[in-house]
Amino acid sequence: MEKKIEQIKASFLSDIQKVKSFQEFESLRVSYLGKKGQIQGLYQSLKDADPSERPRLGKEINEIRNLIEAKLQEVRSKFEQKKTSKKLDTTLPGRMPFIGRKHPLTQILDEMKRFFLNLGFSVADGPEVETDFYNFGALNFPENHPARDMQDTLFISQDILLRTHTSPVQIRTMMKQSPPVRIIAPGRVYRRDTPDASHSPFFHQVEGLFVDKGISFGDLKAVIQEFAKYMFGKEIHVRFRPSFFPFTEPSMEYDFNCPFCKGKGCKVCKYTGWVEISGAGMVHPNVFKAVGYDPEIYTGYAFGMGVDRIAMLKYDIDDIRLFFENDLRFLEQF
């Protein structure tokens, strides 16, 4: 059996020198180390050897097996290196990695924030789950106001609700901070509404508040007009209309002339030449009283605008639902 072991060793060392391809290498490996290979045959032959010789013979078989495995690994490594070097072409241009991008609503919100930050406003935040006091009571909503109705507001309990605007952030800020106060409050808001091309049960708002001594209605109009030019260019025009809100007096709504038809009339503006943006006004004295400000000393203005509405106008989008469907074909355009 010792002679057979030496013959297999010599045969392997000779055969491995002749290997020229990976197929030949694999055939050689199976021939010596496979289940029916020559090394396995040596192990099976041990049962016929003298019992006293089996330990020594077994050790020799293990040694030759280790030798064969080591030599085969050397040859395998050479083939793998050769295979890799053939595939790698360093002259080829690299593949451009996929680069993520911000959601179009986030892009618009960032642009809006930049405008107001440059005017000295700071960004304030607050909870989306609110109490009736912050969402309605402190904002001078009467108990029987229609906005408190379940048709408009998503109530969690009798006193807890999903905020219908970001105005509660203004209340919370004023209750913590003495004038002057100059903030914007961006965030998600919720309404009990049926989704369609122009309505969504949740959307995004940016509300602004500026409280100090001597703040006037003219200051409010100037800010909105400059914002319109910043977002849509110098050709944009702003129209102010009298309105009513419980938390402002006087109150107004403001429109931008349609950026698509330039005021001539189209389906986007319902052929009026104007697109309604949101409301604004001078902070109501009752709101100041609710937060502990003296309305005889301080005045202030508040305004709101929908981020989704601004984005639809900016990007010529006619269906608000596109923002929330996560369709990459749509999102990758921005």
C-alpha positions, 0 to 999 in steps of 0.5 A: 500500500505504501508503494501505491501511495507513492505512485499516486503522489508522483502521478499527481505531481506530474499531472498537475504540471500538464493542466492548461485550462480550468476544465482540465483542472476540475477533471484532475480534482475530481480524479484525485479528490472526488467521491470515487477518486484515488484518495478515497480509494486509499482510505477504503483500502485501509480496511485490508491493511494490517491493523498495526499499520493502519495509523501510520498508513492513515497519516500518510494518506492524510499528508498526501491529501493535504499536499494535493489540496494545497497544490490544487488551491494554488492552481485554482488561484492562478486561474481565478486571477487570470479570469478576473484580469481578462474581464477587467478593462480599466479603459472603460468609462465607469457606470454612473451611480443612481443619484437620489433626489428630493421630492418635488414638494420638498424642493418647493418647500425648500425654495419657500423657506429660503425666501422667508429665511432671507427676510428674517423669518425663522422656522417653527414646528409643532405636533400634527395631533392637536387639541381643540384649544390650539387648533380652534379655541385660541384662534377665535373660532366660535363653538358653532363654527362650521370648521369644527364640524366632522365634515371638515375636521378629522377628530380622534376624540372630542378634544383631540384632532388632526390639525387642519392648518399649521396655525396652532404652531403660531399659538404655541410660539406666541405663548412661549415667546414675547414679541417680536415674533417672526416665524413660518410654520411649514407642515402637513395638515389634514382635512376630511375630504374626498381625494380628487384632482384638486383635493386631498385628505392631507396636504402641506402648508406654510403659514407665516406670522409677524408680530411687533409694534407698528406692523401694518397691512401694507407690510403684509401685502408687500411680503406676499407680492415679493414672494409671488415674484420670487416663485413665479417671476417679475411678470406675476401679479397679485390680487387681494380680495376682502374675506373673513377668517376668525383669527384675522381682522381685517382678512383677505384672500389673495390670487396670482394671475394664472402663470399658464395663460398669463391672465388670458383665461384657461382651464387651470384658472377656470377662464378667470385669469386668476388662481386662488392661493390662500388667505391672510390678514392682521392678527385678531385682537382676541388671538393676542388676548388668548396668548397674553399679548396686549393688542393695544401695543402690538399688531401683526399679520398672518398668512398661509399658502399651500405648498402643493398648490404652489408646486402644481402651478410651478410645475404645470401639474393638474392632479394633486394625487400625482405627488403621493402615488410614488410613481418614479416616472413622475418623480424622476422629472424633478 
